Amino acid sequence: MRALGRSLVAVACATLVITPARATAAEPERTCDDGAPTVPYLVVFDGDTPRAAARDQVRDACGELTGYYPQIGVGVADADAGFATRLGAGRAYSAQNERRAAQRPVRRAVEATVPAQVPTADRSAEQWNLTAVGGPGTGSPDVVVGVLDSGIDPDHPDLAAALDRDDSASCVGGTADPAEDAWRATTSGHGTHVAGIIAAADDGRGTTGVAPGTRVASVKVVDDRGIVTPEAVVCGLMWAAEHRMAVTNSSVAINTWGAFCTWSPGREVVREAIGRAAAYSAARGTLNVAAATNEATDLSRPAGACAALPATARDVLAVSAVGRDGTKTRYSSYGLGMVDLTAPGGDGDDCVLSTVPGGYGKLCGTSMAAPHVAGAAAVEAAARPGATSADLKQALEARARPVPCPAKSDLTGDGRPAAFCAGYTRYNSFYGHGLVQTGAG
């Protein structure tokens, strides 16, 4: 059972009590300023609110409903700066307003330079990470993993046959856009790297994925400035659920606030919306896997809970990172009751080799650890057609190799304790149920 730090939401019975924002006879009629600048908002409604009623509530608060997920009572709206106040406390959140208030800089997009030809040399000998999880398993084209990330390079030879174009879409704006120009990789190779860890072809060239033969769908949730909004993640989870993907991988975290955030009504809206989407997705049979983040944070502490969404949502399997020596990396977040499994993320000079647009590259992070688990889940799904998300999670945890807490807490070698591991060999705050295994070794 999850620790109480997770969002205890249920699709059928939302925990928020929401007062409709319609004007009554006792309230003065509002006059909307049609010329005021607008920004996107994530909005939560009662779980059984019909689309028309949601549209009317937003309109009464001087906004326009641009997207709606009636399955979970969550929508996206365009409105001015006073919209959240008019709609009612704890019902709407604007990532753009949050970033503006914090005066956080926005990076300018820079188009990546991609070589004309991908090298063909076999680099599998460099994949220590693949050996650590038992080697590549056997994937199936009937299993689709949704890669919620920065897009995938559809032309990479290690991924071209694995890419599920029909189930790919961009969710950057909070609603799905299936056009290839929208979901393909543009300014970042991160999503292509993650996709390669999951499903790169086992063809004697380049690298091999954890589950070669599996298909991957590009579900773009990171915009060209590197921003991940909550409405994009909700859209990605819902898109994957509606398209019956067996697994999703989120090597991302909502980054519209700082790494350590305090509670606010707006941020509670985000946790509620992500929790509803994750619960709905799991109920539809999708196992959602997410990186535990690189903040070296104890996620079991309430102060850090909102820093790691979607990883800390109840129906998401959170993954920490270990280095080549099998010990938790200095950067990996952790937490008893929060981390479910661990996997290779690399550290220092031993990062994880995988595909990038135009070739291959090495990256370190929990972003690299999570797709090892997503790939292992795809192997399980291939071997167990019809398995539920709970079945897949249970199988992964049962197959994992238990990892005890390290004997020392000084993970950086500087003589100071970096983090404290709690629990026992088969379940602890650093490694959860242990190091994921494909069962192929």
VONU-742666 format. One record per residue (C-alpha): x, y, z. Coordinates in steps of 0.001 Angstrom, whole numbers, padded with zeros to 6 digits, always signed. Example, Ala and Ser with C-alpha at 12.3 -4.5 7.8 and 13.67 -1.06 7.14 Angstrom:
BEGIN
+012300-004500+007800 +013670-001060+007140 
END
This chain:
BEGIN
+000000+000000+000000 +001215+003533-000797 +002221+005934+001913 -000272+008703+002630 +001980+011180+000825 +000501+010012-002467 -002576+011696-003852 -005480+009530-002693 -007801+010311-005570 -010349+008027-007193 -011931+008482-010592 -015409+007560-009477 -015430+009772-006387 -013319+012927-006477 -012235+014308-003130 -012743+017971-003993 -016038+019626-003122 -016669+022064-005913 -019180+024896-005873 -020512+025761-009344 -019423+029183-010492 -022761+030138-012117 -024133+033492-011104 -027241+033375-008902 -029986+035943-008472 -028145+037299-005433 -024898+037850-007349 -024225+040756-009713 -023852+039716-013328 -020216+039692-014401 -018984+041709-017351 -016171+040045-019256 -013354+042008-020876 -013035+040357-024265 -009863+042320-024988 -007884+041141-021953 -004849+038890-022657 -005471+035230-021905 -003392+032265-020713 -004123+028524-020506 -005583+027100-017293 -005963+023562-015979 -009441+023271-014448 -011043+020615-012235 -014776+019949-011984 -016926+017462-010127 -016138+014059-011637 -019552+013630-013272 -019772+017103-014848 -021020+016931-018483 -019074+018808-021121 -021838+021356-021646 -022019+022156-017933 -018224+022492-017766 -018293+024855-020726 -020995+026964-019070 -019108+027198-015764 -015974+028347-017553 -017920+030814-019676 -019623+032268-016600 -016136+032963-015223 -015179+034747-018461 -013169+031912-019961 -013347+029575-022935 -013165+025783-022552 -010647+024566-025133 -010390+020928-024069 -012275+018605-021732 -011872+015069-020381 -015358+014133-019160 -014059+010751-017967 -012256+012505-015109 -013847+015954-014936 -010704+017867-015947 -010515+020566-018586 -008280+023168-020208 -009439+026759-020601 -008168+030066-021986 -008922+033017-019746 -007536+036238-018285 -005623+036720-015035 -008770+036953-012867 -010291+033670-014054 -009193+031487-011117 -010660+033938-008604 -013964+034158-010448 -014246+030388-010850 -013566+029694-007171 -010613+028779-004963 -008855+025499-005673 -010335+024925-009107 -007917+026348-011674 -004165+026603-012172 -002139+028506-014767 +001430+027365-015349 +002141+030540-017302 +000965+032753-014436 +003066+030742-011968 +006224+031132-014021 +005555+034822-014576 +004995+035450-010865 +008241+033637-010024 +010048+035519-012804 +011515+032253-014045 +013359+032673-017364 +012141+030893-020475 +014790+029355-022713 +014744+030247-026379 +014274+027288-028672 +017389+026142-030521 +016977+023714-033373 +019187+020664-032926 +021784+019860-035585 +021299+016308-036817 +023959+014427-038831 +022853+013277-042265 +023702+009636-041574 +023519+007553-038396 +026681+005500-037669 +026187+001744-038053 +028850+000396-035671 +027630-002095-033043 +027879-000385-029632 +026122-003002-027527 +029368-003744-025644 +029042-000296-024037 +025595-001062-022624 +026512-002037-019048 +023014-000920-018106 +021435-003643-020226 +023549-006307-018559 +022493-004992-015138 +018798-005680-015820 +019351-009162-017262 +019831-008326-020919 +017202-007528-023547 +013894-009311-023221 +011449-010235-025959 +009052-007510-026995 +005956-007677-029183 +004522-005308-031801 +001181-005828-030072 +002513-003914-027055 +002748-000131-027265 +004665+002043-024806 +003686+005706-024756 +006809+007848-024342 +005635+011033-022611 +008620+013206-023379 +010110+015706-025845 +009226+013792-028995 +010947+010969-030900 +013074+011117-034041 +010995+009049-036498 +013922+008649-038897 +016408+006995-036551 +017139+003511-037976 +017051+001900-034509 +013541+003264-033923 +011891+003635-037334 +010325+000160-037290 +009299+000482-033640 +007600+003866-033908 +003796+003737-033741 +002890+006781-035798 -000874+006212-035576 -000833+006465-031772 +001604+009385-031583 +000486+012917-030732 +001614+016178-029207 -000050+017154-025938 +002016+020288-025418 -001043+022546-025563 -003162+020371-023267 -005105+018732-026101 -003873+016065-028496 -002511+016974-031936 -001681+013825-033984 +000185+015655-036754 +003737+014342-037219 +005215+017847-037192 +003712+018273-033725 +004959+015066-032056 +008393+014537-033596 +011595+015599-031800 +012617+019193-032484 +014906+020966-030017 +015640+018047-027663 +016969+014520-028099 +015781+013447-024637 +012665+011595-025828 +014608+009791-028557 +017163+008660-025959 +014400+007337-023707 +012664+005560-026595 +015917+003820-027535 +016378+002450-024017 +012932+000890-024331 +012786-000402-027873 +015914+000104-030019 +016192-002725-032531 +018397-005724-031765 +019985-005725-035225 +023713-005752-034565 +024004-002020-035159 +024034+000847-032698 +022315+000031-029410 +019674-002458-028283 +016625-001680-026182 +015350-003471-023099 +012372-004727-025109 +013280-004883-028816 +010215-005655-030909 +008012-003408-028780 +006366-000411-030398 +006731+003101-028986 +004387+006053-029453 +005684+009599-029251 +003441+011498-026821 +005046+014912-026681 +004578+016739-023377 +007767+018845-023328 +007648+022023-025378 +010569+023468-027318 +011583+025579-024298 +011826+022503-022076 +008652+023329-020153 +006312+020563-018922 +002887+021889-017957 +000340+019902-015938 -002246+020080-018705 +000258+018446-021090 +000814+015541-018680 -002930+015073-018122 -003429+015022-021895 -000597+012498-022330 -001948+010106-019717 -005467+010336-021128 -004272+009886-024734 -002386+006735-023746 -005380+005375-021831 -007826+005990-024667 -005451+004325-027119 -005076+001302-024838 -001307+001547-024497 +000072-001142-022217 +002667+001119-020609 +003612+004786-020412 +007007+006196-019520 +007245+009697-018059 +010903+010680-017764 +009650+014163-017019 +008308+016161-014084 +006029+019176-014113 +008465+022077-013915 +006306+025195-013781 +007395+025796-010176 +010677+025406-008289 +012136+022087-007200 +010854+022533-003634 +007346+023908-003523 +004882+024640-000790 +001187+023861-000816 -001210+026241-002549 -004775+025863-003854 -003498+026059-007430 -000913+023343-006933 -003493+021159-005253 -005490+021459-008490 -002475+019997-010305 -002144+017056-007912 -005860+016337-008167 -005897+016457-011963 -002770+014310-012390 -004098+011842-009813 -007415+011486-011622 -005715+010969-014997 -003307+008378-013588 -006099+006495-011826 -008233+006468-014985 -005297+005284-017079 -004498+002467-014642 -008139+001388-014587 -008011+001143-018401 -005057-001244-018134 -002098+001106-018645 +000886+000809-016320 +002312+004294-015804 +006044+004469-015058 +007801+007704-014071 +011255+008958-013104 +011631+009853-009431 +013481+013089-010462 +017068+014226-010000 +016574+016531-007015 +018056+014111-004431 +014830+014702-002485 +013122+012481+000070 +009751+012248-001685 +008077+010857+001426 +008297+014312+002979 +005208+016422+002230 +007356+019427+001332 +008782+017600-001670 +005625+015839-002827 +004532+018282-005502 +008051+018493-006966 +007842+015033-008503 +004540+014834-010333 +003630+012536-012048 +005993+010203-010124 +004332+010740-006753 +000772+010182-007964 -000752+007063-006437 -001246+005071-009644 +002252+005690-010994 +005252+003381-010549 +008178+005586-009467 +011773+004658-010367 +015012+005723-008680 +018437+005499-010314 +021554+003467-009566 +025028+003776-011014 +027210+001101-012524 +028121-000096-009008 +024461-000736-008198 +024235+001993-005531 +021730+004857-005575 +023179+007808-007436 +023849+011051-005596 +021199+012888-007661 +018340+010377-007485 +015315+011243-005375 +014068+008540-003051 +011474+007882-000348 +009930+005017+001588 +006526+004250+000142 +007286+006409-002899 +009977+004561-004889 +008745+001251-006308 +011782+000014-008247 +015253+001105-009211 +017159+000831-012507 +020389+002014-014141 +020560+005784-014534 +024314+006144-014619 +026585+008581-012850 +029816+010449-013552 +031582+008979-016583 +029279+005934-016695 +026119+007346-018233 +023615+005347-020291 +024208+005011-024031 +021138+005212-026267 +019724+006718-029436 +019638+010457-030108 +018617+012242-033306 +021271+011473-035882 +023208+008966-033803 +023921+007875-030224 +024750+009620-026991 +025171+009129-023257 +022920+010698-020621 +022610+010189-016866 +019498+010561-014728 +016370+008966-013375 +015112+009793-016877 +017280+006912-018064 +016288+004605-015180 +012530+004799-015780 +012565+003457-019384 +014419+000331-018210 +011351-000388-016070 +008947+000589-018860 +010821-001775-021190 +010710-004602-018652 +006969-003957-018271 +006588-004238-022052 +008364-007614-021928 +005906-008747-019246 +002955-007439-021272 +004161-009366-024341 +004326-012572-022302 +000951-011954-020613 -001622-010700-023140 -004545-009119-021348 -002604-008417-018146 -003884-005487-016094 -001680-002651-014893 -001761-004207-011423 -000665-007560-012893 +002299-005960-014632 +003356-004029-011547 +003153-007129-009366 +005180-009161-011875 +007919-006526-012049 +008180-006268-008283 +008256-010044-007862 +011035-010427-010454 +013154-007519-009169 +016476-008259-007512 +016340-007014-003887 +018960-004390-003032 +019731-003695+000643 +020372-000230+002017 +024033+000752+001564 +026303+000427+004569 +027179+004128+004465 +025143+007252+003761 +028010+009213+002224 +027167+008629-001443 +029392+011376-002826 +032633+010563-001015 +032897+014012+000559 +032619+012691+004122 +029120+014006+004709 +025864+012015+004765 +023898+012655+001579 +020739+010665+002289 +019485+008105+004754 +018053+004800+003569 +015054+003452+005499 +013496-000001+005277 +014868-003480+004753 +016435-005494+001953 +013255-006357+000078 +011686-002912+000377 +013434+000347+001196 +013461+004053+000433 +016401+003948-002000 +015467+000989-004194 +011837+000112-003480 +011359-003583-004281 +014768-003751-005954 +016598-003570-009280 +014288-004294-012209 +014981-007470-014220 +013776-008516-017658 +013932-012225-016911 +016052-012761-020029 +019312-013364-018188 
END
